[in-house]
Structures are given as structure tokens and as C-alpha cells.
């Protein structure tokens, strides 16, 4: 393959990147690598198979889509599509599309990377390309023409809260009225899509120009254009609440680029208008252009954007008149500056960032003898370039700005706090002003302390910045109407920046991390199991693990709750899962009982759980009751119970019918659920009550599902299954209590009557005859016994 890669700048001032073929003479200015021509992998030629179509980009300006997590993987989209795994450092065969899918015009309007595949919108339909296996598949084929695709990515951690960000993908149609919006959503990396209907979107007036889900504020966002004005409209997934962003000038359709890092940085451009938002579109402003040390806030003065690329906090673009602009992005320091004019950017050129301050301009070069295209690559080192430009840049005020949270994911579970730290070293005689921002202040609050912490060897002052993070509702600084739903997990980013950071601080990137306000997946609960039935010899482990079964007696279990349809009530044989449940704990039947719940994080014990929880015997046994009623538990609303929840959510799995998301405390007044039946069982354990379980007169095994339902204890669905063995109950009597009592009373009265009547009979004439008869009978019996008696014979 042929590779042309020139790391060079021209000799005139200001320096510019040089991208020429090897036979031109190039004089290096600094850090120059000699041009090289490498030709490998082109010894054989083969004609393109007729079963494939050539893919091409639907727009006239080429674009490069970078893989969000794999540094060297990218997709070039222009007159041809090229997928590279080494940043275009070798020749590539264009990406072709199989004809079996019968697409009339194989033009690609949008694409993104998803796991080990690429999702492409080809002629209004969604296709997936598995580049590891070189296979194509159609994912979403519909009669509606789809134009755009959007998703966000988190590459900082393997924690589920980070990985799950990439699961959600949106596909939609732009250019139509919002009332006719066509939107499809995937929650599994794009392998399946379903159409979604948000009622609030249908009622918006204007043209739909974009549809997104911004994880850093946990909201859907609609980019709406009405006349010459545009604005973002935000809503929850339920679509109940609508929040309007600040309108901005938008005369025609606009392109949107979301920068990596989930900080909420958006670049929007159309023609000679260039916009930036640092908060997911809530506030959109035109990027000021700095020329000759002056600012022009309107636009690029008739210069249309031809190529553009963004990085974490950087922006680079080329215009239609060959001007090259570069700028930094931040809360208060966003601007772009013209750095050079170059003719090396052609209509086939596209641009991307390789790393901080390093820009790569890519231009495909056709080979007339081979299918594989070569690439002309131009490296632009912005730090070296800015050093040789007379822009009047001020010296960066900080020497070091680091945070221990940079490009990391931290978990903040319900009620917890998180301590972060950062270091700031100022330049001599400079006083940098740091600023801490969070992308989602509705859920995440913070407190900051900054103090001097010594000096460097050069005498520069060192500062330590301590940041304490907590949920916003615990900060005490926000009104209830400002705080988002506490039950729902969310994401937020935290960024430490300098107020006056500019292009002179190009190598001083602000640290930024992701805070997951949600479940810590390392947490779990278990029930304390000491003593157990095996220790007391009620059961033997060898018997339990050998496919042990036990019987549920007829009438002892509820046949409806698990199957949700009435079934014939008869004895059931249940197999005991010893591998999952172990040996059951011992519980005496006649004493109130509730389990002791332990919270663990990995292998570390955290605490004993005292919050509200529920129990359910998984096989339907109902031979137990609760010690408290709703009235005794001091409820002010009708409490939930298993019967009401199973009927309310009929069709769901019984174990999912009642959880922390639908739990309603009876100590909060509910207008639609007043306390009408105070004598019903109160089936919630833990919390402020002393409610407990009382078992009926039945010995045997019970297998319980236990779930924490207190929504303010943890974002995790803390659930466990455990078993107990109830002992000490005598067998139930077969006759009713009143029958036994009447029988005993009659028998005792009969004995008393006999004690009275027998002596009285013996004193009568008839009684004396009866007595003498028995005496004579006994004497005759004695004589017969002596008659047949044989004396012992002495030897």
C-alpha cells in the first residue's frame, strides 16, 4: 500500500502545514520528517465484483467520523467511504455495499460507531456493517425516509453506568414539521429499533432539525427551527415537562456536532454561521472570530465552513476561501482565530484531531492501477504554529492544572458524598482563577475549598482544590422546584477550568470527569444466616444438595399470585436449590421474626439495613401473617400490599410487580389512596415500625424474595433470595377446637356419673346379686387354675 505522510511546514511566516507529493522540495521549519513513499499490498489487481455498489456521502462536504473509544479508528465519508484502523496510514479499498439489499442510490447521510460495528443511514434506511467479519445486515427498513442518527459515548470506565451510555441510539427525519416527527430509538447498541411517540413533540410548532438524548442532563432535546430562529426544547422521557432553551439566529438547516466527554459541548454550523453551546444547547451563542487582535461577534463574514473538526476543548475549521481557523472552547474563553491561508485543502479533504493540538487533514488519492486509494496526510501542530504567530496571545497564567477525577467515572449513590481533589500551580506573578462547573446542577451539588499548599522548586505557588460532591437535594442550596426526580438515576460531568484560559494554554487541558448519580453495582445485600438448620442437625447438607424436594400442602399456598390465573389446588412438590440458597436459617414458629439484612460492597461489610423492605414467599406459601395492621402502623394513606400490586401490574413477573420505583409510603398523604381499611395487614417491614412475621403452625422450608423498596436508600434494586426452616410447631389437630372441648366435657361428666351411680347400685338388692355373681365367677376360675397346675418335679 502507498502511504504519503509529510510532517512539514512551509518556510514562510506564518508557518503552514505542507501536503505535497514527494517530488516537491520541502524545507523543514521545525520537527520535520522527510517525505516517504511506501508501496505495499498492491502487487495484485482484481476487478470490483459486480455484486457490490459504491457508497458515497450524501453531502458535498466530506466528513470524518471518529470512533469514540478506539483512537486509531475512523470513517471517512466523501465521494467514497473509507474505514481505517490506523488513522489512514495505509492505502484502503473503498467501503462497498452489497446489491442484494436492492438500494437504488447507495448514498450515506449519517453514520456512527457502535461497539464493533458501524451503523449507516443508506438511502433513508439503517444498515449495520460488522467490520470484524466484513458482513452487512439491514436493521431498520421502513417506508419513512430517515436522515440522521445520534448517540453519545462513554469510554472512561467499564462500569455499567458508563457503558450503558452507548446503548441508546436515535434515528430520525429532519426537515419536516415537528408534528410529523419520525423518531426511532434503540436501547441495545442499534441491533433493534422501535418507533417512539412523545406527545409534547407532536405539539411543537416548527421544523424538526435534530433530536438527541443528552445523558449529562438526562433529557431528550429537540432542535426546532421557526422562521429564522432556532432553539432547543428539552423534555423528560415521560414527556410531561417541557423546558425551552434560549433562541438563536438560524436562517436555514444546521449541522450539529457533539464533542466527546459528555460535557455538553455542541458545535453548530451552517454556511458562514458558527455557534457553540457549553450546556447541551440551553444557551447557544455565535463563536467570536479574532482577527488582528480584534473580535467580530457576528459570523465568518461570508466565508462558508468547508471542513470542521472538534476535540475535547478545541475547534478547527477551514473555509471556502482557504482560510484555516483554530480556537479553544470553554465557559468564558471561546473564540477562533485565523492562523493561516492554505491551498492544500481541496474539495475531497476532511479533517480530524489526532490528539490535543494535533490536527490531521486527510485527502484521498486515486490510484489509476489499483482499487486501493492512497491518502495525502497533513499534520498541523497547533502549539508550534501559535508560537510563530503574532496574535498578541497572553501568557498562560497556570503551569499545572490537574484533577484526580480526570477522564474517570465516579459513582454517587443515594445519600452519599464524594471527595475529589485537584492541583493548581500558577505562573510567576500570575493569579489564575479556577472555576468548577457541573453539567447537571438539578441532580448534582458541590462545595469547593481552595488553599495554598506550598511552593514549587521554582518558587511558584501551589494550590489544592478540594471538591465535595453530593446530591443537589442534600446541598441545601436549591429550591424543590429546581431539583430533578430523586428516584431516577442520572449523569453529570464535573469540569475544573480557568476563567481566562485561552489558546496560550493549549497544553493545559481542563480536567473533566463523569459522576454517575445512580447505582453502585458493587453493592449487594444478604441475609444473616446464623444459626442454620444444618448446624442444628435438622437437615443434612448431603441430602439438600442431592436434588432435595419438599411438599407444599394443599391449601397452604396461593395458586394465583405466581401464575396469575386460578389453578387446581393440590399438593405441590418443590425442588430445593441448594447451590443458590445454601442451608436454610432456623426460625421458631411461635416467635415474631424479621430477617437481619446486611449491605456489602464487594467483600466489605458496609452496614445493617434498617430501611423499608418487602418479603414474598416465591412458591406462594401463605402460612404466615404480619404482626401489624395499617392502623397499628399509624398509616395516613392506604398502604400497598402484594395483592393490590399483583393485580395492578397483572402480566408482569410477580417479583417485578413491587419495587422502589412504584413504592408509595403510607406515611405520605395520597389523595387517590385514602386510608379506608385500617385493619388490613401492613406488609412492609423495616423502617420506623416494629412490624414482623408470625408463622402458622407449620414446620418446613420457606423461600423468600426480599427487596429494599425505600426509594431514598439506594438507586440499586437491592434484592436477594434466601431460605428459612421453621421448627417447633406441633402437628395440627384434625377436629375443630369446639368439637374436642365438647367431647372432653361429655367424657368428664360421664366419669362423674359413674362415680356416683356405681356405689349406689352395690347397696341395692340388685347390686348385691350382681356383686355375688362376679365373686362366684372369680372363685370358679381360681379352682380351674389349681386343677391344671403341675407341681415342679425335683431331680
N, C-alpha and C positions, 0 to 999 in steps of 0.2 A: 504494500500500500504506500501511497505517496503522502508525505506529511511535509507541509511548508509551515514552519513556525519561526517567526522572526521577533526577537525581543530587542527592539531598537527604537531609537528616537532620532528625528532629523536634527541637523546641526544648527538650524536657525532657532531663534528665540521668538516666541515661547516654544519649548520642545513639543513635539507631537509624535504619536505612535507611527511607526513605519510598517507598512504591509505591502511588500512588493515581491515579485518573483526573484529568484536567486541571481539572475544575470545583471540586476541593477546594483550599483555601488552604493553601499550604505555606510555612512561614517557614524560610529557609535559615539554617543554623548556620555552615557554612564550606564553601567550594568548591562552591557550589550552582549548578546550571544550571537556568534556568527551564524548566518543563514545556512540551513542544511536541507538537502533534498534526500528523503528516504523513500525508496520504492520497494515495497514488499507486498506479497499476496496478489500480484496481478500477472502471474505467468500464464494463466489460462483464461480464456474468454468463453462466454456462453450467452446465448441469446435469452432474453427475458421470456419466461414461459407465458403463453397466451392466457393462462387461467388466472392471471393477476392484473389488477388495474393500478395505475399510478395515482397515489394520493397527493393532494395539493391543498394548500391553505386557502380558505375562502376569502381572505382579505389581502390587500395589496402590500401591506407592511409586514415583513417576516417577524417572527417572534420565537423566542427560545423559552421552553418550559423546563425549569429545573426540578429534579427530584428533590422533594423536601428533606429527605434524610440521607440519601446517598450522594456524597459530594461530587462524584465524577460522572453522574448520570444525568442526561438532559435530552430533550426532544426539540429538534429544530423544525419549525413549520414555515414553509415558504412555497416556492414553486415545486418543491419536493419536500418530503418529510424524512428526517434522519434521526435515528435513535443511537446515541453514543453512550458508552460506559467509561470513557476516559477523556471527557471534555474535548472531543473532536480531534484527538491526537493521532488519528489514523483515518485512512480512507474508508468510506462507508457506502454500502448499496442502499438506494432509497427504499423507504418502507412502502411496500405494495399491499394491495387489498384484494382478497380472493373474489373472483367474479361470481362464485356460487351464491353470494348474497344478493345479487341482482340489483345493485345500486346504479342508477342511471349516471349520476355525476358524483364521483367519489371525492367531494370537497369536504375538508375538515374545518368546522367552525370553532371548536374548542377541544381541549384535551387536558388531562391531569393524570398524575401518577397515583396509583392505589395499590399498596402492598407490592407484589412482584408482577404488576401488570400496568397497562396504560388504558384508561378509558378515553374514547374518542367519540365526538359527535360527528358522524359522517352522514351528510345529506339529511339532517334532522333526526337521525336515529342513533342510539347508543350502542357502540360496539366495544368489546374488550380485547386487548392484544396481550397474550401471555408471552412476554419476551424470553423467558427462560426456555419454554417449549416451542416457541415460534408458532403459536396457534391463535386463531381468531375465533370469536364467538359473538353472536348477537345477544344483547342483554335486554334492550328495550326497543321494540319495534311497534310504533303506533302511527295512527293516521294523522297525528298532530306533529307539526314540524317544530323540533326543538333546536334552540340556537346556542345556549350557553350552559356551562357546568361550573359549579363552585364547591369548594371544600376547604377545610383548614387541617393543619397537621401539627402534631406534637412529636418531636424527636428527642426529647431530653431524657426520657426515662422509659422503662418497660412496665411501670406501674399502670394498672388498668385505666386510671383516671386520665392518663396521658395518651395511652394507646387508643382509647375509645374516641378521642377527638377525630381521628381519621376515618372512623366508621361511617360518619354521616356525610352523605354526598347529595347535592341538589342539582337537578336538571330542569331547565325552564325555557320558556319562549319570551324573547324581548320584542319590543316594538308594537305590541298590542295593548289595548286598554286593560287596566288592572282588573276590571270586572270580568274580562275574558281570560284571565291568567291561567296558564297551563304549567303546573309545577309537579314534579315527581321527586320523591325522596327515597334514599336508600340508607339503611342503618347497618349494613353489613359489607362495607367496602365496595359497593356498587355491583354486587352479584345479583341483587334483586331490587326492583323499584316498585313503589306504589304511588299512585296519584294522591296528593293531599289537597284538602279544600279548607282554607282559612277564611271564615266568613268576613272578617274585617278587611281582608284584601279585596274581596269582591265589591265592597262598598267604597273603595278608594277611587277618587277621580283623578285621572291622569294616565300616562303611558308607562307601562312597566319596563324599566331599563335594567333591572337587576334584582336578584333575590338571593339572600345569603343567610347563613346562621353564624353569628359571631359568638364563639364559645367564651371569650373573655368578658362578655356581658350577659351571656346565656339568653340571647334573644334572637328571633328572626328579624331580618331587616329587608325592607322593600325600597329599592331606589326608584323614585317616582318622578316623572317629568311632566310638568304642566306649563304649556306655553314655552317661555324662555327660562323658566325657573325649575330647579330640581331640588329634591330633599329626600332624606332617608326617613322612613317610617318604621318604628320598632314595635314589636309585639311579642308576647309570651307564646309558648307553644299552644296554650289553650286559646289564644286569640282574643282574650277578654279585654286586655288593656292595650291601648294604642298610645305610643309616645312619638311625638313629631320632632324631627331634627330641625336645625336651622336651615332655611332655604338658601340656595346659592345660584349663581348665574349658570345656566345650562341650555344653550341655544339648540343643541342637537344631541343625538345619541352619544354616549360617552363610554369609554372603556375604563374598567376598574381593575387595579392590581392590589392584592392584599400581600403585604410583606410578611416574611416568616417571623416566628417568635411569639405570635398571638398577642402582640402589644396593642393591636387595634390600629396600626399604621396602614392607611389606604392612600394609593396614588390614583388619581382620576385625570384623564386627559381626553381632549377632543380638539382636533385642529391646532390652533395656537393657544388654547387654554389648558393650563396645568394646575391641578388642585391637590391639596394634601389634607388629610384628616388624621389626627393623632388619637381619636377616641371613637373609632368604628363608625364614623360618619355622622356623629351627633353634631359636630361642628366642622364644616368644610370651608377652607379658605384657599384663595389662589396663592400659589408659591411666588414670593417676590424674586425678581431677577436682578442680580447685581452686575452692573456694567460700569467700568471706570469708577469704582468706589461709590456708586450711587444706586439707589433702589428704584425699580419700576414695578409697581404692585399689580398692574392690570393684567398683562399677558406677555407672550413672547413676541409681540409686535409683528404679527403676520407670519411668523415662522412656524410652520406646522411641524409637529413631532413626527419623526420618521422611525426612529428606533429608540427604545427605552428599556432600562433595567433598574431594578431596585434590590437593595440588600437590607440588613437589619436596620441601619440608621443612615443609609446612603442612597443617592439617586444619581443616575447618569442618563443622558439622552442626547440624541443627535437630531438636528432639524433638517428641513428640506433644503436649506441653503448651505449645508455642510458645516454648520456650527456645532461644536461639541460643548455640552454643559455638564457641570458636576455640582452637587450640593449635599449638604448634610440635613438630616431630619431630626427634629426634636420638638419639645414643648414650646420653646420660645426662640429657637435658633434655626428655623427652617428657611433656607434660601438656596438658590442655584446661581452659579457664576459661569460665564463663558470662559473656557480655558484654552480653546484653540479652534482653528478652522482647518478642516482636512478634507481632501477629496478621496480618501481611501474608503469612505462609506458609500457603498453602491446600493442599488435597489434590492439586491439579494442579501445584504448584510443584516445581521442581527447581533444582539449584544447581551452579555450576562456578566455577573460578578463571580469571580473565582474565589475570592476571599475579601477581607476588609481592604479597601483601597486598590484592589487589583481587578481590572476590567478586561474582559476578553471580547473582541469583535470578531465574529465568525462570518466568513463568506465562502459558500460552496463553489467549487471549481469543477466544471465538467471535464471528464477525460474522454477524448474522441475515440479511444480504442477500447475502453473498458466500461463496464456498468458502474463500478465504484467511483464515487465523486471524491475529489481531494478538497481540502479546506485550507483557505488562507486565514491565518490567525494573527491578530494584532493584540499585543499585550500593552495595556496602559497602566502604568504605576502612578496613581494619583498623588501619592506622598512626594515622590521625586518631582513630579510635574509642578505641584504647587510651590515647591521650594524655589523654582526658577521663574515664577510668575510674579509680576508686580501688581498684586491685588490689594495691597495695604492690609494684609491679614495681621491681626493682633496675635501676640504670643499666647499659647495655651496657658491658662492660669494654673492648671494642675499637672503634676508629674505622674501621679498614680491615682487611679480610681478603681478599686476592686471590691467585689462583694462575694461573700461565701455562698450566695444563692444564685450566682450567675449560671444560666442555662441548666438549672436543676428544677425538679418538681418537689415541692413540699406539701405535705398533707396536713390540713387543719380540720380536725373532726369537731363535732358539736361540743361547744363549751370549752374548747382548748385554746391555748395561746402558743405562739411560735416566736422564738427569739432568733433574729438574724443580725449579722454584723457586716460592716464594710470599713474599708480603709481609704483615706484620702490624704494625699501628700501634695501640698501646694508648691508652686514655683516660687523662687525667691521674690520677696516683696509683692506677692500676689495674694489676693483674698478670694478664692473661688467660693461660690455659693451653691451648695448642693441642694437638690430638690428630690423628694421621694413622691412618686405617683403610683396609683393603682388603677387598673382599667375598670374595675367593677366596685365602686365605692358603696353600692347598695348592699353588698354582702360582706365586704372586707374593710375593716377599720385598722388603724395603726397609730402608734405613738413613736416618736423619734427623739433620741437623745444624742447630742454630739459634744465631744470634749477633746481637748488637746491630749495627745498621748506620746509626747516626746519629740525627738528630732532625729533626722537622718544624719549620716556622716557628713553630708554637705551643708548641714545646718537648716534644712527645710523642715517646716513644722508638719508633724504627723497628727492626723485626726482619726478618732474612732467614732463610727456612727452605729449606734445600737437601735434596731428597729424591732418593735414589739407588735406582732400581728394578732388580731382577734376578730371574731365575727362582729359585724357592724352593730348588731343589736346589743352587744355587750360593751361597746365603747362608751356609751353614754353621751354621744355627741350627735346623734341623728334622730330625727323625728320618726315616729312609727310609719308614717306615710312614705318615707324615703327608703325604708328597709324592705328588701325583697322577701319572698316566701321562705320562711325558715326551714320548712320541710324538704325543700328541693335543694339538691347539691348544685354547686356552680364552680366556675373557674374564674380566676383573676390573675393578672400579671402584676408584678411589682418591679419598678424601674428606679434606679438611682442615677440621676443625671445632673449636669451642671447647667445653671440657668443661662450662662453666656457661652456655652460650648459652641464652637464654630468649626470651620474647615481646618483651622490650625490644630485642632485636637483629633485629627483623623485616626491616629493610633491609640486614642483614648476612648474606647467604646463604652458607653454606659452599661453597667451590669444589669441584667434583667432575668427574672425567674418566674416560674409559674406556681401559683398557690391553688391547690385543689381544696376547695371548701366542700368536703364530702367524706366518703367512707375511707378509712384506713384499712385496706384489705388484709393487713396483717393481724387484725383483731378477730377474736372469736370467743365464744362462751362455752363453758362446760359446767355440768352439774357435779357438785361434790358427792363422792361415792363411798364414803366410809361410815359404817361398815357395809359389806355386801353379803349377798346370800351364800356365796361360795366360802367365805371366811367362816361363817357360822354353820356350815355343812347342811344348809337347806337344799342346795343344788351343787352339782359337781361340774367343774369346767369341762371335763372329758365328755360328759353327757350333753352339755349345752352345745358344744361345737360339732357334735355328731348328728346334725340335722334334727335338733330337738324340736318337738312340736308340743303344743298345749291346746286345750279346748276352751272355746267361748260358749258358755251355756246358753240355751235357748232363753230368750228374754233378758239376757244380761247386756246385750249390745244393741245399738241403734243401727238398723239396716239402711236408713235413708241418708244419713249425713255424708257417707263416702260415695255411694253410688248415685245419690240424688234422685233415685226412683225407688219406690217400695219394692222389697223383695221378700220372698218367703222366709219367715223367721225359723231358723233351725240351728242346731249346734254347728259351730264352725271350727275347723282345725286350722291353727295358725302356726306357721314355721317361725322359729326364733332365729334372728340374725345375730349370731354371737360375734362375728367378725366386726360388725358395726357397733353393737350395743354393749359387748362385754358382759360381765356378770352383773345382774341387777342389784341395786341397793335394797336394803331391808327397811320396811316401814311397818309399824304395828298398826293394825286396822282401827283400833279404838281411840287413837290419839290424833288431834288436828295436825296436819302436815302441810308444808310447802317446801319446795326444793331450795337449796342454797346454790346461788349462781355465781360462778367465778368468771371474771373477764381476764383474758390473756392477750398479749401481743407477742406473736411468735412464741418463744419459750419463756417469756417473762410474765409472771403474775402481776396484774395491774390492781384489781380491787374486787370487792364483793358487790355485786349489782343489787341495788335496792329500788330500782325504777319499776314502773308497771310492766307486767308481763302476763301472758295468757298460756293456758295449757289445753291440750286436746289429746285424748287417747286415740291413737291412729287407727285402731281396729274398731272403734265405735263403742267401747265399753262405757256404760253409763252407771256403773255401780259405785258412784261417789257423788257427793254433794259439796256445796260451798257453805262455809260457816256464817257468812253474812248475806243479808238481803240488800237491795238497793237503798231502802230506808235506813237500815242499820249502818250502811256505809256513808250516810249523810249526803247522798247524791241530790243535786238540784235539777238534773235532767235525767231522762230515762237512759240508763246505761246500755251499752251494746252487749250482746251475748252471741254465743255461737249459733243459736237457732236463727236469730234475725239476720246475721251476716251471711250464713249459708243460703238463706232464701233470697236475700238481696242480690247476691252475686252468684246466683244459680248458673251453672255452666262452667264456672271456673273450677280449678282444682281446689279441693276443700282446704288444703293447707295454705292457699294463697288468698282465701276469702277475707282474712282479717290480718292486717299488718299495720306498720307505723304510719303509712300514708293515709289510710282511711280510718284510723283510730280517732275517736272523739271522746274526750274526757267528760264524765258526767258531772264534774265539778265546775264546768263552764256552762252557762245558761245557753241552751239551744232552743230557739223559737219553734222549730219544726219538730222538736222531740221533748216535750214537757214530761215531767215525772208523773205518769198516770198509774203505774203499777209498782208501788214501793215494796211489795212483798216478793218480787221475783228475785232469783239468785243474782248476786253480784259476782260475775265470773272473771273479774280482773284481780290478779294477785300483785303483791308488792306495793310500792308507793307509800302513801300515808296511812293505809288501813292495815289491820291485822287479819285480813281475810286468809282463809286456809282451806284445805281439802279434808273432808271427812269421808272415809271409806265405809261402804256397806259391809255386811257380814259375808265376806267372800275372800278366801285365800287364793293367791295366784299372781301371775305376771301381768303388769300393765306397761305399755309402751307409750310414752308421752312425747308429743311435739311441743317444744317450748319456744316462744318468740317474745322478744322485747318489743313492746308496742309504744313505749313512751317516745314521741317524736323528737323530744328535746334531749335525749340521752346520746344518741349516735346516729349518723347518717347510714350506718351499716344495717342491713337486715340481719340482726343477730338472732340466729335460730339454731337450735340443736335438738337432737332426738336422744332420749335416754329411757332406761327401763328401771322398774322397781319391782320388788316382790313383797306383797302384803301377806302378813302371817298373823297368827293369834286368834283368828275367828273360828268359833265353834260351828259345826255343821248346822244348817238351818233346819228347824222343825218342819215336819210335813203338814201338821194340823195347825189351824189358826189358834191364836192365844186364847180366845174366849172359849173355844171347844175344850181345850186342855183344862182350863180353870173350872169349867162346869163339871167335867168328868172327875176331877180330883175332889171337888166338893161333894159330889154324889157318893163317891167311894168312902170318904171320911164319915159321912152321915150313915152309910150302911154299917161301917165298923162300930160306930156308937150304938146303933140299934141292936147289933149282935151282942155287944157288951151288956146291954140292958135285958134283952129277951132270953138269953141262954140261962142265966142263974134263975130266972123266974120260972122257966119251964121245968127245971130239975126239981123244984119244990112241989110241983103238982103231981097227981096220980099218974097221969100220962107220962110225965117226965121221969118218975121213978121206974116205971115199966121199961121205958126206953133205956135208962141207965143200967138196969139189971140185965137187959138183953145184951148189951155190949160187954158187961162183966162176964157173963156166961160164955160168950163168944171168945173172949180172950183166954179164959181158963181152959176151954177145949183145945184151943190152939197150942197151949203150953203142954198139955198131955200128949198130943200127937207129936210134938217136937221131942219129948223124952222117950217116946216109944221107938222112934227111929234113930236114937242116939247110940253109937257104938263106942264102948269104952276102949281106952288105949290098951294094947297088949304089951306086957313087959317082955323083953327079950330074955 
